[in-house]
Amino acid sequence: MKENILIVDDEKEITDLVEIYLKNEGFNVFKFYNGKDAINCIKNENLDLAVLDIMLPDIDGFSLCQSIRKEYLFPVIFLTAKIEDGDKIMGLTFGADDYMTKPFNPLELVARIKTQLRRYKQYNKIDLNNEKNIYDKNGLFIDSNTRKVNLNNKPLDLTPIEFDILWHLAKNSGKVVSSEDLFEKVWKEKYLNNNNTVMTHIARLREKMKEPSRKPKYIKTVWGVGYTIE
């Protein structure tokens, strides 16, 4: 079955270009130039991934991403001319899985889309009879079968990436996981030394878990090495 990809950008040339490359790879494409039409598509179509611009004529891409994350887990990639680090961090904070800046290489975008789809499809490839898919310690409960997380009996609303990070740390409880290993296991891409993506997502996770920045109870930093859950 062909995957359904949503493209939202007010620059027609860009949406047309991305559509051509994606259709050449066998994807179904839904393209829109504003957030309102995109929201209607999200509600009526079974989407597998969305590519969003930030600067749209009606609602901004951040708000659109937030709206998606209220109900859907499919991957979201920002494709935007906003290159500041603050915008990138904000995009990831609002639930995006990846962030590309314009001008861009369409082939790289296609590669990133395929990477996110591979990771997303793995959600349902879990052995439901494997007891090791449960982590329950110190008030933190993680069920990788249902992808639900409770902290002190209260549910945590995590993005797919945030869940994958937390689960990878939990199943390696007591071990220090390097940023490189964490990135390559979760994002399925080669880690670059100047990549701060892991740090940004860890910070967001701690914020959702209401962890004190100086002495976190759960996700601890081992400086110069990586992260651990004890």
C-alpha positions in Angstrom: 0.0 0.0 0.0 1.3 3.5 -0.9 2.0 5.8 2.0 0.1 9.1 2.1 2.2 12.2 2.5 0.9 15.7 3.4 2.7 18.7 2.1 1.8 22.2 3.4 3.6 25.2 2.0 2.3 28.5 0.6 5.0 28.4 -2.1 3.5 26.5 -5.0 6.8 25.9 -6.7 8.0 24.0 -3.6 4.9 21.9 -3.1 5.0 21.0 -6.8 8.6 20.1 -6.7 8.3 17.9 -3.6 5.2 16.3 -5.1 7.1 15.3 -8.2 9.9 13.7 -6.2 7.6 11.9 -3.9 5.3 10.5 -6.6 8.4 9.3 -8.4 9.1 7.2 -5.3 5.6 5.8 -5.3 4.0 8.0 -2.5 0.5 9.4 -2.6 0.7 13.2 -2.1 -1.8 15.6 -0.6 -0.6 19.2 -1.1 -2.1 22.4 0.3 -1.0 26.1 0.5 -2.7 26.9 3.9 -3.3 25.4 7.3 -7.1 25.3 7.1 -7.3 23.1 4.1 -4.5 20.9 5.6 -6.5 20.4 8.8 -9.5 19.2 6.8 -7.2 16.7 5.0 -5.8 15.5 8.2 -9.2 14.7 9.6 -10.5 13.0 6.4 -7.4 11.1 5.1 -5.3 8.3 6.7 -1.9 10.1 6.6 1.5 8.5 7.2 3.6 11.7 7.4 3.4 15.5 7.1 5.9 18.0 5.7 5.0 21.5 7.0 6.2 25.0 6.4 6.2 27.3 9.4 5.1 30.6 7.7 1.6 29.9 6.3 -1.0 32.6 5.3 -3.6 31.6 8.0 -2.1 29.6 10.9 1.6 29.0 11.5 3.2 25.6 11.1 3.9 25.4 14.9 0.2 25.6 15.6 -0.6 23.1 12.9 1.9 20.7 14.3 0.4 21.1 17.8 -3.0 20.3 16.4 -1.7 17.2 14.7 -0.1 16.0 17.9 -3.3 16.2 19.9 -4.7 13.2 18.0 -2.0 11.7 15.7 1.4 10.0 16.0 2.5 10.0 12.4 5.9 11.8 11.8 6.1 15.5 11.1 9.0 17.2 9.3 9.3 21.0 9.2 10.6 22.4 5.8 11.1 26.1 6.3 13.2 29.1 5.6 13.5 29.9 9.3 17.0 28.8 10.1 17.5 30.1 13.7 18.3 27.5 16.3 15.4 28.9 18.4 13.0 28.0 15.6 14.4 24.5 15.3 14.1 23.9 19.0 10.6 25.3 19.0 9.6 23.0 16.1 10.9 19.9 18.0 9.3 21.1 21.2 5.9 21.2 19.4 6.3 17.6 18.4 8.1 17.6 15.1 10.4 14.6 14.3 12.8 16.4 12.0 13.6 19.9 10.7 15.0 20.9 7.3 15.8 24.4 6.1 15.4 26.0 2.7 17.0 25.9 0.2 17.0 22.2 0.4 18.0 19.1 -1.6 14.7 17.3 -2.6 16.6 13.9 -2.6 17.6 14.6 1.0 14.1 15.3 2.0 12.9 12.1 0.4 15.6 10.2 2.3 14.5 11.8 5.6 10.9 11.0 4.8 11.7 7.3 4.2 13.8 7.2 7.4 10.9 8.6 9.5 8.4 6.2 7.8 10.6 3.2 8.6 10.8 4.2 12.2 7.0 4.8 12.4 6.2 1.4 10.8 8.3 -0.3 13.5 5.7 0.7 16.2 3.6 -2.3 15.5 6.4 -4.8 15.3 6.6 -5.5 19.0 6.3 -8.9 20.6 3.2 -8.5 22.8 4.1 -11.6 24.8 7.5 -10.3 25.8 7.5 -9.2 29.5 10.6 -7.2 28.9 8.5 -4.7 27.1 7.4 -3.3 30.5 9.5 -0.9 32.6 8.1 -0.2 36.1 10.4 1.5 38.6 10.4 4.5 41.0 7.0 5.6 39.9 7.9 5.5 36.1 5.8 3.0 34.2 6.5 2.4 30.5 4.6 -0.1 28.3 6.2 -0.5 24.9 3.2 -2.7 23.8 0.8 0.2 24.0 3.4 2.9 23.9 1.9 4.5 27.1 3.9 6.1 29.9 2.7 6.9 33.4 4.7 8.9 35.9 3.4 8.6 39.5 0.2 7.2 38.1 -0.3 10.2 35.8 -0.1 9.7 32.0 2.6 11.5 30.1 1.8 12.8 26.6 4.9 12.1 24.6 5.7 12.4 20.9 6.9 9.2 19.1 10.5 10.4 19.2 10.3 11.2 23.0 8.8 7.8 23.7 11.5 6.0 21.7 14.3 7.9 23.6 12.7 7.2 27.0 12.2 3.5 26.1 15.7 3.0 24.8 17.1 4.5 28.0 14.7 2.4 30.2 15.5 -0.9 28.5 19.2 -0.1 29.1 18.5 0.8 32.7 21.7 1.1 34.8 23.8 1.5 31.7 25.1 4.8 30.2 23.8 5.3 26.7 25.9 7.7 24.6 24.3 10.5 22.6 25.6 8.8 19.4 24.0 5.4 20.2 20.8 7.1 21.3 20.6 9.1 18.1 21.4 6.2 15.8 18.9 3.8 17.5 16.0 6.3 17.5 16.6 8.3 14.3 18.2 5.5 12.3 20.8 7.9 10.9 24.5 8.5 11.3 25.3 10.7 14.3 27.3 13.9 13.7 29.5 15.4 16.5 27.8 18.8 16.4 24.3 17.3 16.5 22.3 18.8 19.4 19.1 17.0 18.5 19.4 14.5 21.4 20.1 17.2 23.9 17.0 19.1 22.8 14.7 16.2 23.1 16.1 15.1 26.5 15.5 18.7 27.7 11.9 18.5 26.5 11.4 15.0 28.1 12.6 16.3 31.4 10.3 19.3 31.1 7.3 17.0 30.6 8.4 14.8 33.5 8.9 18.0 35.6 12.4 17.0 36.3 14.6 19.5 38.1 17.4 20.6 35.7 20.2 20.4 38.2 19.3 17.1 39.9 16.9 15.0 37.8 15.5 11.9 39.4 15.1 9.8 36.2 17.1 10.9 33.1 20.6 11.6 34.4 23.4 13.1 32.4 26.9 11.5 32.6 29.0 14.4 31.3 31.1 13.6 28.4 29.5 10.1 28.0 25.7 10.2 27.6 22.5 9.6 29.6 21.2 6.9 31.9 18.1 5.8 33.8 19.1 4.0 36.9 
